[in-house]
Amino acid sequence: SIMNWPIIGQILGQLGLCHQMNFIRWSRCCIMARKKPVPSGLRIKDLSFSGVPVRVYEPTAASREKKRGLVYFHGGGWMFGCIGNIYSKKQCNTFSDTIVVSVGYRLAPEHRYPAHLDDCEVVTRHFLSIAATDFGVDPRRVAVGGDSAGANLAAALCQRLSKTQDCHLPSPCAQVLIYPALQMADFHLPSYQQNHSVPILFRGRAVFYFLQYLNGNTSVSQQILEGKHVPVELKRRYKKWLDPDNLPPQFRKGARSPQVIPSHDGHVYHIIKQGLDPEISPLLAEDDVLRLAPPTFVLTCEFDVLRDDGILFCKRLKDAGVEVTWEHLSDGFHGIISFFNQGWLTFQSSQKGMDKCLNFN
C-alpha cells in the first residue's frame, strides 16, 4: 500500500539499491502520473526554461486570438510531485485556448527555501518573455496556480512579483490556489483540530513539510504544534488575521481556543523565524502587499487541515479589495484533485473539484 512506501524505500536504501526519497518519489509518480494516451488536440513538450525542467501542454487547434497561459506548480509538500501528465479530454476541451506550463522546481530535502520559489519565478518570467513569440500566448493573460505546496508557491510568487514589478513584463493576471498551505504561525486553527488525523495530510505532517522546505530542522516539530514558536507580541499581531472568529460559524464547530497562551521558546523561534516571512507564509503579508494581488481563485476542502488557511486568505484578500472566487468541497479531502482522471482511484469530489477549477476564468 501507499503507507508502506517509506518502509520499502528504507529497506532499499539500506541495501544500497537506491535512496529512500527517490523510491518514494518514483512510486508516487508511477501511481499519480502514470502514462496515459495523449488526448487528441493536445501536444506535450518537455523543455527547459532558464535551466528548470518544464512540461508544456499545448492545444493544437487553431485560434483566431492569442491564447491564454497558466504556469502551474505541483503539490507534494515541497518534497514530492512531478510534472506528470494529468490531462483528460474534458480538460483539453475546456483549455482549448490555454497553454499550461507545469514546472519541475527543485525539491527538499536536497534543496531548501528559496530554491523552489526561485525556480517558479525564473520559469514564470521566462514564459512571460517568450509567450507571444514562441507560443502565441497573450502575456497579459498568463495566470499562475498550484495545489497544496504548489499553491503556497503561487501565492508567494505573486507577492514577490508585486514588489519587483518589471516594466517589460506584465504581472500574472490571476492566481489559482487549490487547498493552499499559507502559514506556519498557527497549527491550532479549527481545521487543524477537526482534521488532525484525516488522510492524506495529518497535522503533524504539515509541520514536517514546512520544516523540510524551510531548513530541515524537524527537531522542533512538537514545540511548533504546541504553539511555542511564535513570540507573544507576534501572536497579538497575527491575531487579527488568524482569529477563528474570522471563519464562517459552520467551520468553527467543536474547535477549542487555548485557555492559556503557550510560553514562547526563543530557541525554537530562532530556528523557524524565517518561516513566518510572507514568502513562506503568504497569509501573513501586510495589507499593502495583499491589495496588489491579482484576481484569485481558492478551492478548499472540508476534511483538510489546510482548509482554514484558504478561507482566511480569501477574507484578507476581499478586505483588501481583491476580486476573489472561493469554492468549497463539503465532501473533499486534501489532495482530492490529484485523484482526478485516475480510473478506479477517481473520487466523485475529484471531478467536482476539477470542474470548479476549470470554470474559473
C-alpha positions as CSV (number, residue, x, y, z in Angstrom):
1,S,0.0,0.0,0.0
2,I,1.0,3.7,-0.3
3,M,1.6,3.8,3.5
4,N,4.3,1.2,3.1
5,W,6.4,3.1,0.6
6,P,8.7,4.7,3.2
7,I,9.4,1.3,4.7
8,I,10.2,-0.3,1.4
9,G,12.3,2.7,0.5
10,Q,14.2,2.5,3.7
11,I,15.0,-1.2,3.1
12,L,16.2,-0.5,-0.5
13,G,18.3,2.3,0.9
14,Q,19.9,0.0,3.5
15,L,20.7,-2.5,0.7
16,G,22.4,0.3,-1.2
17,L,20.0,0.0,-4.2
18,C,18.5,3.5,-4.1
19,H,17.8,6.4,-1.8
20,Q,14.6,6.1,0.2
21,M,13.4,9.6,-1.0
22,N,14.0,8.7,-4.7
23,F,12.0,5.5,-4.3
24,I,9.0,7.3,-2.7
25,R,9.1,9.9,-5.4
26,W,9.2,7.3,-8.2
27,S,6.4,5.3,-6.6
28,R,4.2,8.4,-6.3
29,C,4.8,9.4,-9.8
30,C,4.1,5.9,-11.1
31,I,0.7,6.0,-9.4
32,M,-0.4,9.6,-9.8
33,A,1.2,10.4,-13.2
34,R,1.2,7.1,-14.9
35,K,1.5,7.0,-18.6
36,K,-1.8,7.8,-20.4
37,P,-2.5,8.3,-24.1
38,V,-2.1,11.9,-25.1
39,P,-5.6,13.2,-25.8
40,S,-6.3,14.3,-29.4
41,G,-5.9,18.0,-29.8
42,L,-3.0,18.3,-27.4
43,R,0.7,18.5,-27.9
44,I,3.1,17.8,-25.0
45,K,6.7,19.0,-24.9
46,D,9.4,18.5,-22.2
47,L,11.5,21.7,-22.3
48,S,13.8,23.7,-20.1
49,F,13.1,27.3,-19.2
50,S,16.1,29.1,-17.7
51,G,17.6,25.7,-16.6
52,V,14.4,24.5,-14.9
53,P,12.6,21.5,-16.4
54,V,9.0,22.1,-17.6
55,R,6.3,20.2,-19.4
56,V,4.2,22.3,-21.8
57,Y,0.7,21.2,-22.7
58,E,-0.2,23.0,-25.9
59,P,-3.6,22.8,-27.7
60,T,-3.2,22.1,-31.4
61,A,-6.4,23.7,-32.5
62,A,-6.0,27.0,-34.4
63,S,-7.0,30.1,-32.5
64,R,-8.0,33.4,-34.0
65,E,-6.9,35.3,-30.9
66,K,-3.8,34.9,-28.8
67,K,-4.1,32.1,-26.3
68,R,-4.1,32.2,-22.5
69,G,-1.4,30.7,-20.3
70,L,-1.2,29.0,-17.0
71,V,2.1,28.4,-15.1
72,Y,1.4,25.5,-12.7
73,F,3.3,24.4,-9.6
74,H,2.5,20.9,-8.5
75,G,1.9,20.0,-4.8
76,G,3.7,17.4,-2.7
77,G,4.9,19.1,0.5
78,W,7.8,20.8,-1.3
79,M,9.4,17.3,-1.3
80,F,7.4,15.2,-3.8
81,G,5.5,15.7,-7.0
82,C,6.3,15.9,-10.7
83,I,5.2,17.4,-14.0
84,G,3.3,14.3,-14.9
85,N,0.5,14.0,-17.5
86,I,-2.8,14.7,-15.8
87,Y,-4.8,15.8,-18.8
88,S,-8.2,14.4,-19.8
89,K,-10.4,15.0,-22.8
90,K,-12.6,17.3,-20.8
91,Q,-9.7,19.4,-19.7
92,C,-8.5,19.7,-23.3
93,N,-11.9,20.9,-24.4
94,T,-12.0,23.5,-21.6
95,F,-8.5,24.6,-22.0
96,S,-8.7,24.7,-25.8
97,D,-7.3,28.2,-25.8
98,T,-4.8,27.8,-22.9
99,I,-1.2,26.6,-22.8
100,V,-0.2,25.1,-19.5
101,V,3.4,25.1,-18.3
102,S,4.0,22.6,-15.5
103,V,7.1,23.4,-13.5
104,G,9.7,20.9,-12.2
105,Y,11.0,23.0,-9.5
106,R,13.8,21.8,-7.1
107,L,12.6,19.7,-4.1
108,A,13.5,19.3,-0.4
109,P,15.5,17.8,1.3
110,E,18.1,18.2,-1.4
111,H,17.1,21.9,-1.7
112,R,15.7,24.4,0.8
113,Y,13.9,27.7,0.6
114,P,14.2,29.8,-1.5
115,A,15.2,27.3,-4.3
116,H,11.6,26.2,-5.0
117,L,10.3,29.7,-5.2
118,D,13.3,30.9,-7.2
119,D,12.7,28.2,-9.8
120,C,9.0,29.2,-10.1
121,E,9.9,32.8,-10.5
122,V,12.5,32.2,-13.3
123,V,10.1,29.9,-15.2
124,T,7.3,32.4,-14.9
125,R,9.5,35.3,-16.1
126,H,10.9,33.2,-18.9
127,F,7.5,32.1,-20.1
128,L,6.1,35.7,-19.9
129,S,9.0,36.9,-22.0
130,I,8.5,34.3,-24.8
131,A,4.8,33.7,-24.5
132,A,3.8,35.8,-27.5
133,T,6.6,34.9,-29.9
134,D,7.0,31.2,-29.2
135,F,3.6,30.1,-28.1
136,G,1.1,32.6,-29.4
137,V,0.0,33.5,-25.8
138,D,-1.0,36.9,-24.7
139,P,1.4,37.6,-21.8
140,R,-1.3,39.8,-20.2
141,R,-3.5,36.6,-19.9
142,V,-1.0,34.4,-18.1
143,A,-2.1,33.1,-14.7
144,V,-0.1,31.2,-12.0
145,G,-1.5,28.4,-9.9
146,G,-0.9,25.3,-7.9
147,D,-2.1,22.8,-5.4
148,S,-1.1,22.5,-1.7
149,A,2.6,23.4,-1.5
150,G,2.4,24.5,-5.2
151,A,-0.4,26.9,-4.2
152,N,1.9,28.3,-1.5
153,L,4.5,28.9,-4.2
154,A,1.9,30.6,-6.5
155,A,0.7,32.9,-3.7
156,A,4.3,33.7,-2.6
157,L,5.3,34.3,-6.2
158,C,2.5,36.8,-6.8
159,Q,3.6,38.8,-3.7
160,R,7.2,38.7,-4.8
161,L,6.5,39.9,-8.3
162,S,4.2,42.7,-7.0
163,K,7.2,44.1,-5.1
164,T,9.6,43.8,-8.0
165,Q,7.4,44.8,-10.9
166,D,9.2,44.6,-14.3
167,C,8.1,47.3,-16.7
168,H,8.9,44.9,-19.6
169,L,6.8,42.1,-18.3
170,P,3.2,42.0,-17.1
171,S,2.2,40.6,-13.8
172,P,0.2,37.3,-13.6
173,C,-3.4,38.0,-14.5
174,A,-4.8,35.7,-11.8
175,Q,-3.7,33.2,-9.1
176,V,-5.4,29.7,-8.8
177,L,-4.9,28.3,-5.3
178,I,-6.1,24.7,-4.7
179,Y,-6.1,23.8,-1.0
180,P,-3.2,26.1,-0.3
181,A,-0.7,25.9,2.6
182,L,-0.4,29.6,3.6
183,Q,1.1,29.9,7.1
184,M,3.2,28.2,9.8
185,A,2.2,30.5,12.7
186,D,-0.8,28.6,14.0
187,F,-1.4,24.9,13.7
188,H,-4.3,25.1,16.2
189,L,-6.9,26.6,13.8
190,P,-10.3,24.7,13.8
191,S,-9.4,22.8,10.6
192,Y,-6.2,21.6,12.2
193,Q,-8.1,20.4,15.3
194,Q,-11.0,18.8,13.4
195,N,-8.9,17.1,10.8
196,H,-5.7,16.3,12.7
197,S,-5.7,12.6,11.7
198,V,-7.6,12.8,8.4
199,P,-5.6,11.4,5.4
200,I,-3.8,12.3,3.4
201,L,-2.3,15.2,5.3
202,F,-2.1,14.8,9.1
203,R,-1.5,17.8,11.3
204,G,2.0,16.7,12.3
205,R,3.0,16.1,8.7
206,A,2.0,19.6,7.7
207,V,4.6,20.9,10.2
208,F,7.1,18.4,9.0
209,Y,6.7,19.5,5.4
210,F,7.0,23.2,6.2
211,L,10.2,22.5,8.2
212,Q,11.7,20.4,5.3
213,Y,11.1,23.4,3.0
214,L,12.4,25.9,5.5
215,N,15.7,24.4,6.8
216,G,15.2,20.7,7.5
217,N,15.3,21.0,11.3
218,T,12.4,18.8,12.4
219,S,13.6,18.6,16.0
220,V,11.3,21.4,16.9
221,S,8.1,19.9,15.5
222,Q,6.4,19.3,18.8
223,Q,7.1,22.8,20.1
224,I,5.6,24.2,16.9
225,L,2.5,22.0,17.3
226,E,2.2,23.4,20.9
227,G,2.4,26.9,19.6
228,K,5.7,27.8,21.4
229,H,7.5,29.0,18.3
230,V,5.8,32.4,18.0
231,P,6.6,35.3,20.4
232,V,3.6,36.8,22.3
233,E,3.9,40.1,20.5
234,L,3.8,38.4,17.1
235,K,0.8,36.3,18.2
236,R,-1.0,39.5,19.1
237,R,-0.1,41.0,15.7
238,Y,-1.3,37.8,13.8
239,K,-4.5,37.5,15.9
240,K,-6.4,39.9,13.6
241,W,-5.6,37.7,10.6
242,L,-5.7,34.2,12.2
243,D,-8.6,34.7,14.6
244,P,-11.1,31.7,14.2
245,D,-13.9,34.3,14.6
246,N,-13.0,35.4,11.1
247,L,-14.2,32.0,9.8
248,P,-17.9,31.3,9.0
249,P,-19.6,29.7,12.0
250,Q,-20.0,26.3,10.4
251,F,-16.3,25.9,10.3
252,R,-15.7,26.6,14.0
253,K,-17.9,23.8,15.4
254,G,-16.1,21.7,18.1
255,A,-12.9,23.7,18.0
256,R,-11.4,24.9,21.2
257,S,-9.3,28.0,21.8
258,P,-6.2,27.6,24.1
259,Q,-7.1,28.6,27.7
260,V,-3.5,29.7,28.3
261,I,-1.2,31.3,25.7
262,P,1.7,28.8,25.3
263,S,5.0,30.1,26.6
264,H,7.4,31.3,23.9
265,D,10.6,29.3,23.3
266,G,13.2,31.7,22.0
267,H,15.4,28.9,20.7
268,V,12.6,27.5,18.6
269,Y,11.7,30.9,17.2
270,H,15.3,31.5,16.2
271,I,15.2,28.2,14.2
272,I,11.9,28.9,12.4
273,K,11.8,32.7,12.3
274,Q,12.2,32.8,8.5
275,G,9.1,30.6,8.2
276,L,6.9,33.5,9.4
277,D,8.1,35.6,6.5
278,P,5.3,36.1,3.9
279,E,7.5,34.3,1.2
280,I,6.8,31.1,3.2
281,S,3.6,32.2,5.0
282,P,1.8,34.4,2.4
283,L,-1.2,34.7,4.7
284,L,0.9,36.9,7.0
285,A,1.7,39.5,4.4
286,E,0.8,43.1,5.1
287,D,-2.4,44.7,3.7
288,D,-0.4,46.9,1.3
289,V,1.1,43.8,-0.3
290,L,-2.2,41.8,-0.4
291,R,-4.1,44.6,-2.2
292,L,-1.7,44.2,-5.2
293,A,-2.8,40.6,-5.6
294,P,-4.4,39.6,-8.9
295,P,-7.9,38.1,-9.1
296,T,-7.8,35.0,-7.1
297,F,-9.5,31.6,-7.1
298,V,-9.3,29.4,-4.0
299,L,-10.5,25.9,-3.6
300,T,-10.8,24.5,0.0
301,C,-11.9,21.0,1.2
302,E,-13.9,20.3,4.4
303,F,-11.7,17.4,5.5
304,D,-8.4,19.2,5.2
305,V,-6.1,20.7,7.9
306,L,-5.3,23.5,5.4
307,R,-9.0,24.4,4.9
308,D,-8.9,27.5,7.2
309,D,-5.7,28.8,5.6
310,G,-7.6,29.2,2.4
311,I,-10.7,30.6,3.9
312,L,-8.8,33.2,6.0
313,F,-6.7,34.2,2.9
314,C,-10.0,34.8,1.0
315,K,-11.2,37.1,3.7
316,R,-7.9,39.0,3.8
317,L,-7.9,39.4,0.1
318,K,-11.5,40.5,0.0
319,D,-10.9,43.0,2.8
320,A,-8.0,44.4,0.7
321,G,-10.3,44.9,-2.3
322,V,-9.1,41.9,-4.4
323,E,-11.6,40.0,-6.6
324,V,-11.9,36.6,-5.0
325,T,-13.7,33.4,-6.1
326,W,-13.9,30.8,-3.3
327,E,-15.2,27.3,-3.9
328,H,-15.5,24.7,-1.2
329,L,-15.9,20.9,-1.4
330,S,-18.0,19.9,1.5
331,D,-17.1,16.2,0.9
332,G,-13.5,16.8,-0.2
333,F,-10.2,16.0,1.4
334,H,-6.6,17.2,0.9
335,G,-5.2,16.1,-2.4
336,I,-8.5,15.3,-3.9
337,I,-7.6,16.9,-7.3
338,S,-4.7,14.5,-7.6
339,F,-7.2,11.7,-7.9
340,F,-8.9,13.2,-10.9
341,N,-8.6,11.1,-14.1
342,Q,-7.1,8.1,-12.1
343,G,-9.5,5.4,-13.1
344,W,-10.7,3.4,-10.2
345,L,-8.9,5.8,-7.8
346,T,-11.1,8.7,-9.0
347,F,-13.5,10.2,-6.4
348,Q,-16.7,12.0,-7.3
349,S,-15.3,15.0,-5.5
350,S,-12.2,14.9,-7.7
351,Q,-14.5,15.6,-10.7
352,K,-16.4,18.2,-8.8
353,G,-13.3,20.0,-7.7
354,M,-11.7,19.9,-11.2
355,D,-14.9,21.3,-12.6
356,K,-14.8,24.2,-10.2
357,C,-11.2,25.0,-11.1
358,L,-11.9,24.8,-14.9
359,N,-14.9,27.0,-14.6
360,F,-12.8,29.9,-13.2
361,N,-11.9,32.3,-16.0
